[in-house]
Amino acid sequence: MSILSNADLLRRVPLFVLLTESQAQQIANAVIKRRFKRGDRIVEQGLKSNALYIILSGRARVLASDSRGARGDSRHPAAGGLYRRDEPD
């Protein structure tokens, strides 16, 4: 089994399939791979982030609070899927 390059991994994500080789390589050069354990918090609602997280395998649970602070499951994006805050339920 061969190990895929960061650029090859990016091309497996629908958002990045149309990138040119040069574009994919530029983004791939900035990639930092991280592993998260079940229950780890990756990002927090309301805080600014300078990162984009791409799920290569597994799933993430997205919790969101409404204006009253009520909290609930919003989405469960899986590998390669996208989550946008403005998506309808």
Secondary structure as UniProt FT lines:
FT   HELIX           6..10
FT   TURN            11..12
FT   HELIX           14..16
FT   TURN            17..18
FT   HELIX           21..28
FT   TURN            29..30
FT   TURN            38..39
FT   TURN            45..46
FT   STRAND          62..65
FT   TURN            67..68
FT   STRAND          71..75
FT   TURN            79..80
FT   TURN            85..86
//
